[in-house]
Every structure is written in structure tokens, then in C-alpha cells.
Amino acid sequence: MSKSTLAVILGGGAGSRLYPLTASRSKPAVPIAGKYRLVDIPISNCINCGINRMFVLTQFNSASLNRHIKNTYHFSAFSAAFVDILAAEQTPDNPTWYQGTADAVRQSLRHIGPFESEYILILSGDQLYQMDFGEMIENHKNLGADISIATIPVNERDAPEFGILKSSDGYITSFIEKPKKELLPEWVSDTGDEMKGKGRNYLASMGIYIFNRKLMFELLETEYKAATDFGKEIIPQSIDKYKVASYQYDGYWTDIGNIYSFFEANLGLTKDLPDFNLFDNTKAIYTRARMLPPAKISGTQLEKTLIAEGCIINASRVENSVVGIRARIGHGTTVVSCYLMGNDYFETIPEMSHAAQHGIPNVGIGNRCYIKNAIVDKNCRIGDDVRINGGSHLENADHSLYTIKEGIVVIKKGAVIPNGFVI
């Protein structure tokens, strides 16, 4: 497998729907589950099934992503494995930035070209799932396909958000991008008894593709030279000309498109039996090894909470929350349904006393606070007696210290929230 397949992970655009988490970092670099970053998901899925040559294509705010990949993915000097960043670059024959998914891959072909492979696997950098690409490649080979698309059954409510397709004998026969509700009855598919039982009658494209290598070069360089997007242009135009296979995936998959789906995906990890299993021997999620001390917790009632390494927690109660690396929570504080991303460093005692002299809260969350339905980005300083109560009663807003989206309060990276502040 490792020799036959090369993976290309798309870093995505500006990620404006995930603002303010993407104000200073690219979408794949957004911290998830307290200690990982989104890009770790597709990379780990590849490593777990023996695909160990990967390019990550980036263009927006890519410094923290580049640093993460450089510090994380080291392979033996005796192996051909690599995870390489291809940042958008202007060249004499192409002065523009990436114009879409297909254009990003087209502009990277001269870097991909020297590495031989039979198949090119195209992945997205902002999805949460655990999938064996080996099975998808096997399906591709068995059907003698030119292109394969990973598909997932979705319900009527979600269908208009996706590219929906119909298949027959494993091949895709028709495709529609984001269909209007009234068109849906024509797009019902046989997704199998279990999925039908859940009302998931439509096959949606997951934005995961396998191309036969030679064909991909031909399509991008010659046949669809002007096409900029796989999902909107190349895939629909290829269905009648080539053998395009569907590989139906019935596991957990979510597209981290906006703040709400990001928040739900993180809090979903706190369930007794989460849909996305971080505790799986065969499907490990890899990330940077940080050599942090264990978490230290004193006098806190914990309920359905994930706590990463290096935390110091003195809160009275933390419930249904994800607490990220090096997080600090003060005495008498209650945290409910929150994702605290944690901190990039430990504050020293001299730094703390210096901050106290200048009336600045310490890094972390102070004493006697109440925080609910919030995402607290990295390196925030939240003072004492702060009340943040997210929920549907709040209107969408953007403030210098925080943003409110769909009732979720997002405290911006590095924000300093003074004592007694109320949201």
C-alpha cells in the first residue's frame, strides 16, 4: 500500500466559518480534543493503513500548521515516509494563489510528479473520522474504477449541505451539488437497511477521492485545465466519461465546517461511548509528543470530562467539558459544556506575581468563575468572578475579546478578561 498510494491533504481556504479560531491559524491547525490538531486526523488515518507519503497543501495562516507538522511527523532515516508541506507559491507561469481544491492540486503537480504511485488519495484537512483507506482502495481496484468517491448516508435535513449522488452496481450514475429540498425525493438511494432505519437515505460525497494517478494528471493538465474545484466541476463532469465508483462508509464522520459543528464534535468526545473513539488500539490518533507532566486536580468534582496533560485544576466542578493541555482553573470555579483549549506554556511564579502587581489575571481561568457553553482559545487570561453564560438567549456578536455564534461564546486567543466581567 505505502508504495502504491500517495496522499494529498487539502488545507482548505480561509476558514471564515470557523472564525475567530482561524483568525491567526489555518483550519487544519485548529486544536481539537484538548491535545491534537485537526490535521492529525487525516494524517493518522493514512499512517494507520500504511500510507506514509503525504503532502499537505496550505495557503492561509500556515505558520502554526507548518511548525506543528515539522515538530510532529518524523520518520526513520531508512524509510521513504514523509509528511511535507506544500505552501501556495507564485511562479513565473502561475502568479495566482490556489483558486479551489483542484487548482491547489494542479499547482502542486510538479512537486507530486517525482514520487511514483498508482493512486492519488485526496483528503480534506478539516474532518473528524476514523477510516481504513485500504478498504476503499481495495474497492477501487475490484471495481476497476478510474476515480472513487467516499460517500456517507445522510438524512433529509443534512442533504442540502452536500454534493448528493446516486449509484448503481457500485458506480456513480449522477451527481448534484447542494440540492434544494424540493428536489430531494428524486435523489433517494438504497443505503442499506441499517442506514434506512435511521432515515439516512441520501448518499453524500465526503470530499475524499482516489484517482488513478495517470488520469489525474491528464484531467488537471489537459482535459479540465480551467476547472478549479473537484466537487463542483471535475467529479460531475467525469461521471459520464469515466468509471467513478462509490465507496460507502457507515462509520462516524463529521465535517468541521462551523463553530457549532466544531463545538458539538469536541463535546461529543466526553460521552461514555463516544462516536469518535480516541481509545482504539488499531486507530490511534498521532500528534506532537510534548513531554508534559500529568494533570494535577484538587477538590474538583468531575463529570464526563476529558483532561489533557499538564493541567492544574482547583475548580469546584467541571462537567461535560474538554480541558486542553496546560490549562489552569482556579478555586470555586464551575465549568459546564465547554472546550478549554489550554495554553502553550506554563506561567512561572515570578511572571504570576508580576502580572498580579499590574492587575493582570494569570494565564488560565481565575477563582469563583462560572463558564457555560463556551470555547476558550489558547493562552487566555480570565480573571476572578467572571460569568460567561452561553446559550440561545445570546445574539450573534463580534467583540474585541470574544465572538458569539449560535449561542456559543468563543473567547479569542490570548484575550484578557478582567475580574467580574459578565457575558
C-alpha positions as semicolon CSV with decimal commas, in nm:
position;residue;x (nm);y (nm);z (nm)
1;M;0,000;0,000;0,000
2;S;0,266;0,250;0,101
3;K;0,430;0,235;-0,242
4;S;0,110;0,233;-0,446
5;T;-0,063;0,536;-0,291
6;L;0,036;0,898;-0,234
7;A;-0,191;1,117;-0,018
8;V;-0,264;1,486;-0,073
9;I;-0,432;1,664;0,221
10;L;-0,604;1,992;0,135
11;G;-0,553;2,264;0,393
12;G;-0,875;2,445;0,299
13;G;-0,940;2,813;0,242
14;A;-0,953;3,099;0,490
15;G;-1,190;2,901;0,718
16;S;-1,406;3,208;0,777
17;R;-1,695;2,998;0,919
18;L;-1,461;2,885;1,199
19;Y;-1,364;3,246;1,284
20;P;-1,232;3,352;1,539
21;L;-1,049;3,017;1,582
22;T;-0,899;3,073;1,236
23;A;-0,804;3,439;1,289
24;S;-0,436;3,352;1,336
25;R;-0,414;2,986;1,225
26;S;-0,528;2,777;0,931
27;K;-0,825;2,543;0,967
28;P;-0,617;2,220;0,986
29;A;-0,412;2,374;1,270
30;V;-0,717;2,436;1,494
31;P;-0,670;2,244;1,824
32;I;-0,917;1,959;1,875
33;A;-0,988;1,722;2,169
34;G;-0,754;1,915;2,401
35;K;-0,422;1,796;2,261
36;Y;-0,448;1,731;1,885
37;R;-0,490;1,948;1,578
38;L;-0,741;1,883;1,301
39;V;-0,469;1,786;1,052
40;D;-0,363;1,498;1,282
41;I;-0,687;1,317;1,187
42;P;-0,627;1,258;0,812
43;I;-0,253;1,202;0,871
44;S;-0,324;0,940;1,141
45;N;-0,583;0,767;0,919
46;C;-0,316;0,739;0,649
47;I;-0,042;0,610;0,882
48;N;-0,280;0,352;1,034
49;C;-0,343;0,191;0,695
50;G;0,015;0,203;0,570
51;I;0,001;0,517;0,354
52;N;0,308;0,707;0,471
53;R;0,386;0,956;0,195
54;M;0,175;1,270;0,233
55;F;0,167;1,625;0,106
56;V;-0,030;1,891;0,299
57;L;-0,134;2,185;0,080
58;T;-0,167;2,517;0,264
59;Q;-0,203;2,885;0,190
60;F;-0,378;3,075;0,472
61;N;-0,216;3,149;0,811
62;S;0,003;2,843;0,769
63;A;0,289;2,919;1,013
64;S;0,147;2,726;1,313
65;L;0,048;2,433;1,089
66;N;0,398;2,417;0,936
67;R;0,551;2,425;1,285
68;H;0,319;2,150;1,410
69;I;0,398;1,919;1,118
70;K;0,772;1,985;1,141
71;N;0,769;1,907;1,517
72;T;0,544;1,601;1,491
73;Y;0,595;1,375;1,192
74;H;0,946;1,232;1,195
75;F;1,009;0,902;1,024
76;S;1,315;0,679;1,026
77;A;1,604;0,782;0,800
78;F;1,575;0,434;0,647
79;S;1,215;0,475;0,532
80;A;1,071;0,665;0,236
81;A;0,790;0,805;0,455
82;F;0,727;1,180;0,481
83;V;0,466;1,446;0,558
84;D;0,562;1,752;0,353
85;I;0,401;2,095;0,346
86;L;0,339;2,246;0,003
87;A;0,258;2,612;0,063
88;A;0,093;2,804;-0,220
89;E;0,369;2,969;-0,420
90;Q;0,372;3,215;-0,704
91;T;0,574;3,100;-1,005
92;P;0,659;3,263;-1,339
93;D;0,390;3,060;-1,517
94;N;0,133;3,092;-1,237
95;P;0,120;3,419;-1,044
96;T;-0,210;3,336;-0,861
97;W;-0,286;3,168;-0,528
98;Y;-0,489;2,847;-0,513
99;Q;-0,834;2,907;-0,665
100;G;-1,001;2,588;-0,536
101;T;-0,935;2,223;-0,447
102;A;-0,849;2,108;-0,799
103;D;-0,640;2,417;-0,870
104;A;-0,441;2,359;-0,549
105;V;-0,354;2,005;-0,660
106;R;-0,282;2,122;-1,018
107;Q;-0,034;2,382;-0,893
108;S;0,136;2,113;-0,682
109;L;0,173;1,852;-0,958
110;R;0,535;1,945;-1,025
111;H;0,617;1,854;-0,664
112;I;0,399;1,541;-0,663
113;G;0,527;1,423;-1,004
114;P;0,868;1,283;-0,899
115;F;0,708;1,045;-0,643
116;E;0,581;0,735;-0,815
117;S;0,246;0,582;-0,720
118;E;-0,050;0,411;-0,882
119;Y;-0,313;0,609;-0,692
120;I;-0,350;0,959;-0,553
121;L;-0,569;0,987;-0,242
122;I;-0,719;1,335;-0,195
123;L;-0,825;1,423;0,161
124;S;-0,964;1,721;0,346
125;G;-0,782;1,873;0,644
126;D;-1,093;1,955;0,845
127;Q;-1,293;1,637;0,905
128;L;-1,323;1,410;1,208
129;Y;-1,343;1,037;1,129
130;Q;-1,152;0,708;1,151
131;M;-1,144;0,528;0,817
132;D;-0,942;0,247;0,665
133;F;-0,839;0,382;0,326
134;G;-0,701;0,036;0,243
135;E;-1,060;-0,092;0,214
136;M;-1,151;0,199;-0,012
137;I;-0,850;0,130;-0,238
138;E;-0,940;-0,242;-0,249
139;N;-1,295;-0,147;-0,356
140;H;-1,148;0,086;-0,621
141;K;-0,931;-0,196;-0,760
142;N;-1,208;-0,458;-0,753
143;L;-1,443;-0,234;-0,950
144;G;-1,169;-0,136;-1,196
145;A;-1,256;0,226;-1,122
146;D;-1,079;0,535;-1,260
147;I;-1,198;0,755;-0,973
148;S;-1,356;0,663;-0,636
149;I;-1,552;0,889;-0,404
150;A;-1,606;0,807;-0,037
151;T;-1,976;0,854;0,036
152;I;-2,175;0,864;0,357
153;P;-2,551;0,822;0,404
154;V;-2,715;1,142;0,534
155;N;-3,069;1,239;0,634
156;E;-3,304;1,484;0,467
157;R;-3,207;1,772;0,695
158;D;-2,835;1,747;0,613
159;A;-2,861;1,653;0,243
160;P;-2,886;2,012;0,105
161;E;-2,543;2,086;0,261
162;F;-2,361;1,826;0,049
163;G;-2,294;1,701;-0,301
164;I;-2,553;1,420;-0,333
165;L;-2,513;1,129;-0,574
166;K;-2,684;0,816;-0,697
167;S;-2,509;0,488;-0,765
168;S;-2,580;0,160;-0,939
169;D;-2,369;-0,159;-0,901
170;G;-2,107;0,042;-0,711
171;Y;-2,066;0,309;-0,981
172;I;-2,191;0,667;-0,953
173;T;-2,452;0,748;-1,218
174;S;-2,547;1,106;-1,132
175;F;-2,444;1,390;-0,902
176;I;-2,598;1,716;-0,778
177;E;-2,420;1,983;-0,571
178;K;-2,619;2,103;-0,264
179;P;-2,971;2,014;-0,391
180;K;-3,273;2,223;-0,290
181;K;-3,516;2,047;-0,052
182;E;-3,789;2,004;-0,316
183;L;-3,551;1,807;-0,542
184;L;-3,457;1,553;-0,274
185;P;-3,725;1,286;-0,346
186;E;-3,551;1,215;-0,681
187;W;-3,217;1,155;-0,506
188;V;-3,311;0,878;-0,260
189;S;-3,058;0,590;-0,266
190;D;-3,053;0,235;-0,133
191;T;-2,811;0,292;0,157
192;G;-2,876;-0,045;0,325
193;D;-3,132;-0,147;0,590
194;E;-2,944;-0,009;0,892
195;M;-2,898;0,338;0,739
196;K;-3,254;0,348;0,602
197;G;-3,377;0,268;0,952
198;K;-3,205;0,587;1,070
199;G;-3,364;0,790;0,790
200;R;-3,029;0,828;0,614
201;N;-3,149;0,778;0,255
202;Y;-2,916;1,008;0,062
203;L;-2,557;0,942;-0,041
204;A;-2,334;1,243;0,024
205;S;-1,980;1,294;-0,101
206;M;-1,730;1,312;0,186
207;G;-1,475;1,505;-0,023
208;I;-1,240;1,204;-0,012
209;Y;-1,127;1,086;-0,357
210;I;-0,900;0,825;-0,513
211;F;-0,771;0,896;-0,863
212;N;-0,570;0,667;-1,084
213;R;-0,254;0,872;-1,099
214;K;-0,218;0,894;-1,478
215;L;-0,580;1,004;-1,517
216;M;-0,550;1,273;-1,251
217;F;-0,254;1,433;-1,428
218;E;-0,441;1,420;-1,761
219;L;-0,760;1,571;-1,615
220;L;-0,583;1,856;-1,436
221;E;-0,325;1,940;-1,703
222;T;-0,524;1,883;-2,023
223;E;-0,891;1,785;-2,015
224;Y;-1,020;2,015;-1,739
225;K;-0,742;2,268;-1,747
226;A;-0,968;2,554;-1,636
227;A;-1,157;2,364;-1,363
228;T;-1,075;2,487;-1,013
229;D;-1,280;2,252;-0,793
230;F;-1,311;1,872;-0,764
231;G;-1,659;1,859;-0,610
232;K;-1,827;2,124;-0,825
233;E;-1,658;2,063;-1,163
234;I;-1,423;1,768;-1,214
235;I;-1,630;1,496;-1,041
236;P;-1,967;1,585;-1,205
237;Q;-1,805;1,616;-1,549
238;S;-1,624;1,281;-1,513
239;I;-1,927;1,065;-1,423
240;D;-2,038;1,003;-1,783
241;K;-1,686;0,965;-1,921
242;Y;-1,505;0,751;-1,664
243;K;-1,573;0,471;-1,419
244;V;-1,647;0,663;-1,099
245;A;-1,704;0,432;-0,801
246;S;-1,881;0,500;-0,473
247;Y;-1,730;0,364;-0,151
248;Q;-1,999;0,381;0,117
249;Y;-1,868;0,450;0,467
250;D;-2,108;0,389;0,756
251;G;-1,889;0,498;1,049
252;Y;-1,873;0,831;1,232
253;W;-1,776;1,128;1,017
254;T;-1,826;1,499;1,068
255;D;-1,720;1,794;0,861
256;I;-1,586;2,065;1,095
257;G;-1,741;2,344;0,889
258;N;-1,852;2,594;1,150
259;I;-1,827;2,682;1,521
260;Y;-2,139;2,481;1,609
261;S;-2,016;2,155;1,445
262;F;-1,669;2,208;1,598
263;F;-1,819;2,258;1,946
264;E;-2,051;1,955;1,911
265;A;-1,768;1,731;1,786
266;N;-1,545;1,820;2,083
267;L;-1,815;1,784;2,350
268;G;-1,925;1,457;2,184
269;L;-1,590;1,310;2,294
270;T;-1,700;1,331;2,660
271;K;-1,981;1,074;2,618
272;D;-1,941;0,735;2,789
273;L;-1,922;0,571;2,446
274;P;-1,827;0,849;2,203
275;D;-1,892;0,807;1,829
276;F;-1,529;0,900;1,764
277;N;-1,310;0,663;1,964
278;L;-0,979;0,809;2,084
279;F;-0,918;0,491;2,286
280;D;-0,868;0,249;1,996
281;N;-0,550;0,039;1,972
282;T;-0,573;-0,002;1,596
283;K;-0,680;0,352;1,504
284;A;-0,453;0,570;1,714
285;I;-0,453;0,946;1,657
286;Y;-0,095;1,074;1,647
287;T;0,018;1,420;1,749
288;R;0,318;1,605;1,880
289;A;0,480;1,433;2,180
290;R;0,515;1,716;2,430
291;M;0,676;1,554;2,737
292;L;0,431;1,725;2,974
293;P;0,372;1,636;3,341
294;P;0,047;1,460;3,435
295;A;-0,259;1,669;3,521
296;K;-0,300;1,777;3,886
297;I;-0,654;1,804;4,024
298;S;-0,754;1,915;4,371
299;G;-1,101;1,931;4,528
300;T;-1,284;1,915;4,193
301;Q;-1,599;1,723;4,109
302;L;-1,553;1,588;3,756
303;E;-1,835;1,462;3,538
304;K;-1,793;1,342;3,175
305;T;-1,474;1,541;3,119
306;L;-1,158;1,486;2,916
307;I;-0,843;1,636;3,070
308;A;-0,515;1,665;2,879
309;E;-0,164;1,658;3,027
310;G;-0,005;1,940;3,225
311;C;-0,328;2,083;3,374
312;I;-0,361;2,229;3,724
313;I;-0,729;2,223;3,825
314;N;-0,872;2,351;4,154
315;A;-1,226;2,414;4,025
316;S;-1,530;2,306;4,227
317;R;-1,695;2,138;3,928
318;V;-1,611;2,057;3,565
319;E;-1,887;1,888;3,368
320;N;-1,929;1,770;3,006
321;S;-1,612;1,955;2,901
322;V;-1,280;1,909;2,724
323;V;-0,984;2,062;2,907
324;G;-0,675;2,112;2,690
325;I;-0,301;2,098;2,764
326;R;-0,154;2,309;3,046
327;A;-0,497;2,451;3,138
328;R;-0,528;2,617;3,479
329;I;-0,862;2,659;3,658
330;G;-0,889;2,843;3,993
331;H;-1,075;2,763;4,319
332;G;-1,455;2,776;4,337
333;T;-1,496;2,786;3,957
334;T;-1,764;2,590;3,769
335;V;-1,717;2,491;3,403
336;V;-2,009;2,330;3,216
337;S;-2,021;2,221;2,849
338;C;-1,702;2,399;2,747
339;Y;-1,395;2,336;2,535
340;L;-1,093;2,495;2,703
341;M;-0,801;2,474;2,459
342;G;-0,539;2,526;2,727
343;N;-0,206;2,704;2,698
344;D;0,118;2,695;2,500
345;Y;0,339;2,748;2,808
346;F;0,345;2,736;3,188
347;E;0,346;3,075;3,359
348;T;0,629;3,094;3,616
349;I;0,576;3,216;3,975
350;P;0,773;3,542;3,910
351;E;0,559;3,602;3,598
352;M;0,243;3,545;3,804
353;S;0,345;3,790;4,075
354;H;0,446;4,047;3,809
355;A;0,101;4,009;3,646
356;A;-0,072;4,043;3,987
357;Q;0,119;4,367;4,061
358;H;-0,011;4,512;3,734
359;G;-0,369;4,391;3,788
360;I;-0,350;4,138;3,502
361;P;-0,514;3,796;3,555
362;N;-0,291;3,490;3,535
363;V;-0,293;3,265;3,230
364;G;-0,593;3,034;3,266
365;I;-0,926;3,077;3,446
366;G;-0,945;3,255;3,782
367;N;-1,137;3,185;4,104
368;R;-1,516;3,172;4,154
369;C;-1,595;3,190;3,780
370;Y;-1,897;3,036;3,607
371;I;-1,843;2,938;3,244
372;K;-2,100;2,755;3,032
373;N;-2,138;2,681;2,656
374;A;-1,806;2,840;2,565
375;I;-1,488;2,775;2,371
376;V;-1,184;2,933;2,536
377;D;-0,899;2,960;2,284
378;K;-0,531;2,922;2,378
379;N;-0,342;3,144;2,625
380;C;-0,644;3,337;2,757
381;R;-0,631;3,519;3,092
382;I;-0,970;3,510;3,262
383;G;-0,990;3,698;3,594
384;D;-1,182;3,614;3,913
385;D;-1,564;3,618;3,944
386;V;-1,617;3,613;3,566
387;R;-1,956;3,487;3,439
388;I;-1,984;3,358;3,084
389;N;-2,324;3,202;3,018
390;G;-2,360;3,095;2,656
391;G;-2,691;2,978;2,513
392;S;-2,966;3,051;2,261
393;H;-3,064;3,365;2,456
394;L;-2,750;3,539;2,323
395;E;-2,746;3,710;1,984
396;N;-2,456;3,664;1,740
397;A;-2,189;3,928;1,806
398;D;-1,821;4,001;1,750
399;H;-1,632;4,186;2,024
400;S;-1,257;4,253;2,058
401;L;-1,235;3,983;2,330
402;Y;-1,497;3,732;2,219
403;T;-1,736;3,623;1,944
404;I;-2,084;3,474;1,991
405;K;-2,208;3,231;1,725
406;E;-2,530;3,026;1,759
407;G;-2,525;3,075;2,136
408;I;-2,165;2,959;2,176
409;V;-1,928;3,215;2,329
410;V;-1,577;3,194;2,180
411;I;-1,312;3,372;2,388
412;K;-1,044;3,482;2,140
413;K;-0,687;3,357;2,154
414;G;-0,482;3,545;2,415
415;A;-0,780;3,753;2,536
416;V;-0,753;3,919;2,879
417;I;-1,092;3,912;3,056
418;P;-1,094;4,139;3,365
419;N;-1,228;4,041;3,711
420;G;-1,608;4,041;3,737
421;F;-1,667;4,052;3,360
422;V;-2,010;3,918;3,252
423;I;-2,121;3,782;2,912
